[in-house]
Amino acid sequence: MPKYYSKDMRVAALNCVERGERHEDIIKFFGISLKTLSNWVRLSNENGDLQPNKRQDYSKNENLRSALSQVVLENPDLTLDEFAEIIPKHRTTIFYHLKKLGITRKKNHTIRGKK
């Protein structure tokens, strides 16, 4: 689980970077990893802000799943690639959301209990 660092700590670490202190000394002093410091520097350079990026809104996933379930009801025999043509998403994304909906793509043509 990622740790939460205060904004003051992030600013102080970045001030040390700007002063030209060695990264090894900064990570030892603040008790952070080199990857964490690199992420803070990248965020500061890209956004000018130290707030991490926001997660995607979950309602977008729900909209995709409802659209996908409607397409499955209308065309139950399509492949993942054909679903990806109808709904402009990657086939892996389609697979993931079908799995979340509990819809399997495997077809079982045998009747259970009979050989």
C-alpha positions as CSV (number, residue, x, y, z in Angstrom):
1,M,0.0,0.0,0.0
2,P,1.5,3.4,-0.9
3,K,2.4,5.8,1.9
4,Y,1.0,9.3,2.1
5,Y,3.5,12.0,2.4
6,S,2.5,15.6,3.4
7,K,2.8,18.3,0.8
8,D,5.3,20.1,3.1
9,M,7.6,17.1,2.9
10,R,7.3,17.0,-0.9
11,V,8.1,20.7,-1.2
12,A,11.1,20.4,1.2
13,A,12.5,17.5,-0.8
14,L,12.1,19.3,-4.1
15,N,13.8,22.4,-2.6
16,C,16.7,20.2,-1.8
17,V,16.7,18.9,-5.4
18,E,16.6,22.5,-6.8
19,R,19.6,23.4,-4.5
20,G,21.6,20.6,-6.2
21,E,21.9,18.2,-3.3
22,R,22.6,14.6,-4.1
23,H,19.5,12.4,-4.5
24,E,21.1,9.7,-2.2
25,D,21.4,12.3,0.6
26,I,17.8,13.5,0.1
27,I,16.2,10.0,0.2
28,K,18.2,9.1,3.3
29,F,17.2,12.3,5.1
30,F,13.5,12.1,4.2
31,G,13.3,8.3,4.4
32,I,11.8,7.9,0.9
33,S,12.7,5.8,-2.1
34,L,14.5,7.1,-5.2
35,K,11.3,6.2,-7.2
36,T,9.2,8.4,-4.9
37,L,11.6,11.3,-5.3
38,S,11.7,10.8,-9.1
39,N,7.9,10.8,-9.2
40,W,7.7,14.1,-7.2
41,V,10.2,15.7,-9.6
42,R,8.3,14.5,-12.6
43,L,5.0,15.7,-11.2
44,S,6.5,19.1,-10.4
45,N,8.0,19.4,-13.9
46,E,4.8,18.2,-15.7
47,N,2.1,19.9,-13.7
48,G,3.9,22.5,-11.6
49,D,1.9,20.9,-8.8
50,L,2.7,18.0,-6.4
51,Q,-0.8,16.5,-6.3
52,P,-1.0,13.0,-7.7
53,N,-3.2,12.4,-10.7
54,K,-6.8,11.7,-10.0
55,R,-8.3,8.3,-10.7
56,Q,-10.7,7.7,-13.5
57,D,-14.4,8.3,-12.6
58,Y,-16.1,5.0,-11.9
59,S,-19.3,6.1,-13.8
60,K,-17.3,5.8,-17.1
61,N,-16.9,2.1,-16.3
62,E,-20.5,1.7,-15.5
63,N,-21.5,3.4,-18.8
64,L,-19.2,1.1,-20.7
65,R,-20.5,-2.0,-19.0
66,S,-24.1,-1.1,-19.7
67,A,-23.4,-0.4,-23.3
68,L,-21.4,-3.7,-23.6
69,S,-24.2,-5.7,-22.0
70,Q,-26.7,-4.2,-24.4
71,V,-24.4,-5.2,-27.4
72,V,-24.0,-8.7,-26.0
73,L,-27.8,-9.1,-25.7
74,E,-28.2,-8.0,-29.3
75,N,-25.2,-10.0,-30.7
76,P,-24.3,-12.9,-28.3
77,D,-22.0,-14.7,-30.8
78,L,-19.5,-11.9,-31.6
79,T,-15.9,-12.3,-30.8
80,L,-13.8,-9.9,-28.7
81,D,-12.4,-8.2,-31.8
82,E,-15.9,-7.7,-33.2
83,F,-17.1,-6.2,-29.9
84,A,-14.0,-3.9,-30.1
85,E,-15.1,-2.7,-33.5
86,I,-18.6,-1.8,-32.2
87,I,-17.4,-0.3,-28.9
88,P,-14.2,1.6,-29.6
89,K,-12.1,0.0,-26.9
90,H,-9.2,-2.4,-26.9
91,R,-10.1,-6.1,-26.9
92,T,-8.4,-6.5,-23.5
93,T,-10.7,-3.8,-22.0
94,I,-13.7,-5.6,-23.5
95,F,-12.5,-8.9,-22.0
96,Y,-12.0,-7.3,-18.5
97,H,-15.5,-5.7,-18.5
98,L,-17.2,-8.9,-19.8
99,K,-15.5,-10.7,-16.9
100,K,-16.8,-8.1,-14.4
101,L,-20.3,-8.6,-15.8
102,G,-20.0,-12.4,-15.4
103,I,-20.4,-13.0,-19.1
104,T,-18.3,-15.9,-20.4
105,R,-17.3,-16.2,-24.1
106,K,-16.9,-20.0,-23.9
107,K,-19.5,-21.9,-25.7
108,N,-20.5,-25.4,-24.4
109,H,-22.4,-27.2,-27.1
110,T,-22.8,-30.5,-25.1
111,I,-25.7,-31.2,-22.9
112,R,-24.7,-31.9,-19.3
113,G,-25.2,-35.4,-18.2
114,K,-25.2,-36.9,-21.7
115,K,-22.3,-38.2,-23.7
